[in-house]
Amino acid sequence: MNFEDMIEVEEQASFEVIDLKSADWCISKIGEARRKIQERTEVIQEYIAKFEARLKQLNKADEDTIQAMTAFLRPWAEVEIAKGKSKTVKLPCGEISLRSGREAIEVTDEEAALAWCEVNNPEAIKIKTSLLVSKLDKNNLPPGTKKEFGATTFSVRPDAGLFKLEE
């Protein structure tokens, strides 16, 4: 910490808002700090975008190699695995395996499926009851509920135009 930072910390420790001028000074310090954060963030985001684009460009050839080698290996592996009892072929540099995907059911029309299940397979239907809190009378609450009061919030909004802030 340099000398100027130490003076500023001491000034902040003894500072007190006593009038409109000192309150406005505080807001100006907040606005300036937010502007600096925003500018730094924008610069870093630009670098990140450039690095991500470069990484994608550098990885492209290797990803193409992976796809090509996988395409070469799969037919051979399917034949080799079909010959044996194992679903894996172990090689000096690694192994190749084939695994069947899991069977799944996709619901494409829930209304039609529910109607059919109501008649043919009612145990496949789950009925859930839930409480609509927004419909409760705040002056006559049921047992098992309680009223909570939200915390008071304090916000400071420096003039966005003055500090060139995005809103």
N, C-alpha and C positions, 0 to 999 in steps of 0.2 A: 504494500500500500504506500503510495507516495504521499508527500506532505500535503498536497492540495486535497487528496481524498480524505486524509485525516481531519483537515479543517472542515470539510463538508459534513463528515460524520458527526463531528462535535456540534456544528451548527444545527444539524437535524435533531440531535438529542435535546437541544435546548429550545428548538423552534416550537411555536404555538400559534394556531390560527386564532386571530383576535378580531379580524375585520374582513370586509369584502376583498380588500386588496391582497391580504395574505391568503385567503381562501382561493382567489383567482390564481395566485402564484402557484399554489399547490396543484391546481388543475393544469396549469401550463407545464409544470414539471412532469405530471402524469402523461399528458399529451405528447410531449417531447420524447419521453421514454418509450411510449407505445409506437411512435413513429420510427425510432431507432430499431426496435424489435422487428417491426414490419419490414423495414428496409433490409436488415440482416437476413431475415427469413426469405425474402424474395431473391436475394443474391445466392443464398445456399440452395434454394429450390432450382434455380437456373443451373447451378453446378451439378446438382443431383440428376436433372434431366439430361444434361450432356453426358455424364458418366453412365447413366442407364442406357442411352442410345449407343454409346461406344461399347459397352459390355454386350449388348444385343448383337452388334455388328461383329465383335470378336468371337462370340459364341456360335454364330450362324454356321460356320464351316464345321465345327465339332458336332453340332446338333445334326447336321446333314450326314456326317460320318456315322453317328449313332443310328440314325434311321436306316441308312444303307446296309450297315453290318447286321442290324436286326432283321432286315428283310432277307439277307443272304442266309442267316442262321435258322430262321423259323422253319422252313420246309424240311431242312435236314434234321432239326431237332424233333419235329413231329414224327418223322420216320423212325428215328432212333428210339424215341420214347415208346412208340407203338410196339417195338420189338421186345421191350423188357417189361418188368413189373413196376419199376420206379417211374415217377413222373419227373425225375430230375436226371440230367446227364452231367456228371462231374468231369471237368477238364482241368488241365494244369493252371490255366489263367482264371478260372471261375467255374460257374455252373449255369446250366440252362434248365428251365423248368416250364411246365405247362400246368396251369391250374384252371379248373372249370369255374366259371363265374357262378355266383349264387343266384338262385331263382328268386325273382321278386314279383310282386303284384303292383301294378300301377293303376290308380283309380283315375279314369278319364272322364267319368260322369258320375259324380258322387250321388246326385239325386236319384238317378236310375238304379245305382247299386244299392242304395238304402231302401228304395221301394221293393226291390227284388228280395233283399235280405229280410225285410219285415215279414214276408210271407214264407220264404224258403229256409232262412238261416238266421232267426232272430238273435241267437247268441253272438252273432258277429257285430251286433249294434251296441254301442256304448252310449248311454245317456248320462250327461253330466249336468248337474244343477249348480249354478253359481249365483252369488249375491251381486246385485247391481247397486253398488254403493251410491252412485249418483241419484238413485231413486229413494234413498232413505230420508226420513224427516230428521233434520239436525236437532230438533227440539224434543224428539221422542225416539231415541235410539234403542234398538233391540239389545238384549243381553249379548255379551260377547263382542261388543263394539265400543269404541271410545272416540271422543272428539279430540283432534289434535290441532293445534294452532301452528301455522307456518311461521318460520323465523322471519323477522324483519330483515329486509335486505337493504343494503346501501350500495349505490352505484355512482360512479363518476364517469361522465361522458364529455371528454374534451371536444371542442369544436373540430370536427373532422376536416373541414376546409382549411382551418388555420394550421393544422399539423399535417395535412396531406395524408390522412388516414383513410383506409378503406372501411366502409361501414358494414 
